Amino acid sequence: HIDLNFGCPVPKITRKGGGAALPLHREQFPRLLESAVSAAAGIPVTIKIRMGLDAEFQYYLNIAQLAHTFGIHALTLHARTADQFYAGEARWGAIRRVVQAVPELPIIGNGDVWTAEHALSMLQQTGCAGVGIGRAVLGRPFLFARFNALFSGRVLPPYPVLREVAAIARRHLELMVHYYPEAVAVRRLRKHWKWYFQGFQDARRWMPQLMQAERATEVEALLRKMNSREPYPLAEIWMPRGKRGKQPKVVLPESLRRGLATGRFDITPVTGSGG
């Protein structure tokens, strides 16, 4: 399928009218959806959005209705506003509301799903058709096995010990080197090593070398030294990883700011947190 992301809150994107600012284009946005579905020629088109700009201007219910009208196959809702960035709690209540408001459109819930148990809770609490996983699997791709087990009624596999995590990391290295030049792959993986081995005491002594290694062979040799059976640090499962933090306001182009100020957009101001 083709997935279009209209949820990015990063200033360099929204200041040009992209990302989470795109749904504000009252005339262009519906045409964009219609054109995308038409050009896809039968390939399913899905979209991802946020709740809106902030607590006052929320557009997710409007956009969900538009998506259904123009033949979008499914909508992923990150249950945060753009000004939340990646901070605060996701408002699962918004997912429940859009499921109820546009029952014909499959809704995929997204936000604050860090474990398989969280995914199941989101499904039960919101009635969404599926769950979108993002930052939770950074350094933890094994979580997908737990998701699959939980949803198929099987016993959840145990969390991996250090040597098993290191084996997964070696496979990640192998794939990166296959698809990217070696130097690029090694550099890009440095941030992932922090996510893979966060909280493992036996891995701490190898981390400085791992972060400075320049060759894939060096990295692999260091990963093979992480061969203990130290249990997974379960406290880390609940810790957010990847992007985080709140920006003071959403950066918009002047034309969109004027539109909001004069009420030119079909956005219904709402009161409250949306939770």
Residue pairs with C-beta under 8 A, 6 or more apart in sequence:
1 43
1 44
1 45
1 46
1 73
2 36
2 40
2 43
2 44
2 45
2 46
3 45
3 46
3 47
3 48
3 76
4 36
4 45
4 46
4 47
4 48
5 19
5 47
5 48
6 19
6 20
6 22
6 23
6 47
6 48
6 49
6 63
7 19
7 20
7 48
7 49
7 50
7 76
7 78
7 82
8 14
8 18
8 19
8 20
9 19
9 20
9 50
9 82
9 83
9 84
9 85
9 247
9 250
10 19
11 247
11 250
11 251
13 19
13 21
14 20
14 21
14 82
14 250
14 251
14 252
15 251
15 252
15 253
16 253
17 24
17 25
17 252
17 253
17 255
17 256
19 82
20 49
20 50
20 53
20 82
20 250
21 53
21 82
21 250
21 252
21 253
21 256
22 29
22 32
23 29
23 49
23 59
23 62
23 63
24 53
24 59
24 252
24 256
24 259
24 260
24 265
24 267
25 32
25 256
26 259
26 264
26 265
26 266
29 63
29 66
30 66
30 69
30 70
33 45
33 47
33 66
33 67
33 70
33 72
34 70
34 71
36 45
37 45
37 70
37 71
37 72
44 73
44 74
45 71
45 72
45 73
46 72
46 73
46 74
46 75
46 76
46 108
47 63
47 67
47 72
47 75
47 76
48 75
48 76
48 77
48 78
48 110
48 132
49 59
49 60
49 63
49 75
49 76
49 77
49 78
50 60
50 77
50 78
50 80
50 81
50 82
51 58
51 59
51 60
51 77
51 78
51 79
51 80
51 81
51 91
51 94
51 274
52 58
52 59
52 60
52 81
52 82
52 267
53 59
53 81
53 82
53 83
53 250
53 260
54 81
54 82
54 83
54 249
54 250
55 81
55 270
55 272
55 273
55 274
56 269
56 270
57 260
57 267
57 269
58 81
58 94
58 267
58 268
58 270
58 274
59 267
60 77
60 94
60 98
61 97
61 98
61 101
61 102
61 268
62 266
62 267
62 268
63 75
64 75
64 77
64 98
64 101
64 102
64 105
64 107
65 101
65 102
67 75
67 102
67 105
68 102
68 104
68 105
72 105
73 106
74 105
74 106
74 107
74 108
74 129
74 130
75 98
75 105
75 106
75 107
75 108
76 107
76 108
76 109
76 110
76 132
77 94
77 95
77 98
77 107
77 108
77 109
77 110
78 90
78 110
78 111
78 132
79 90
79 91
79 92
79 93
79 94
79 95
79 109
79 110
79 111
79 112
79 274
80 86
80 88
80 90
80 91
80 111
81 274
82 250
83 246
83 247
83 248
83 249
83 250
84 246
85 243
85 244
85 245
85 246
85 247
86 135
86 240
86 242
86 243
86 244
86 245
86 246
87 244
87 245
87 246
88 246
89 112
89 275
90 110
90 111
90 112
91 111
91 273
91 274
91 275
92 109
92 111
92 112
92 122
92 125
92 126
92 275
93 274
93 275
94 274
94 275
95 107
95 109
95 122
95 126
95 128
96 125
96 126
96 127
96 128
98 107
99 107
99 126
99 127
99 128
100 127
106 129
106 130
107 126
107 128
107 129
108 128
108 129
108 130
108 131
108 132
109 122
109 123
109 126
109 128
109 130
109 131
109 132
110 131
110 132
110 133
110 134
112 118
113 119
113 122
113 131
113 132
113 133
113 136
114 136
114 237
114 238
114 240
115 136
115 143
115 146
115 237
115 238
116 143
116 146
116 147
116 149
116 150
116 156
117 150
118 136
119 131
119 133
119 147
119 150
119 151
120 150
120 151
122 128
122 131
123 131
131 147
133 143
133 144
133 147
134 242
135 240
135 241
135 242
135 243
136 143
136 241
137 143
137 144
138 192
138 195
138 241
138 242
139 192
139 194
139 195
139 196
139 197
139 198
139 241
140 195
140 196
140 237
141 168
141 172
142 157
142 159
142 160
142 164
142 165
142 168
145 157
146 156
146 157
148 154
149 155
149 156
149 157
150 156
159 231
159 232
159 234
159 237
160 168
160 232
161 228
161 229
161 230
161 231
161 232
162 197
162 200
162 202
162 203
162 226
162 227
162 228
162 229
162 230
162 232
163 226
163 227
163 228
163 229
165 196
165 197
165 200
165 226
165 232
166 196
166 203
166 223
166 224
166 226
166 227
168 196
169 192
169 193
169 196
169 197
169 223
170 220
170 223
170 224
172 189
172 192
172 196
173 185
173 189
173 216
173 219
173 220
173 223
176 185
176 186
176 188
176 189
177 185
177 216
179 185
180 188
182 215
182 216
183 214
185 216
186 213
186 214
186 215
186 216
186 219
189 219
190 210
190 211
193 207
193 210
193 211
194 207
195 241
195 242
197 203
197 204
197 207
197 226
198 233
198 236
198 239
198 241
199 233
199 235
199 236
200 226
200 230
200 233
201 230
202 226
202 228
202 230
203 226
206 222
206 225
206 226
209 218
209 222
210 219
210 222
210 223
213 219
213 222
252 260
258 264
259 265
260 267
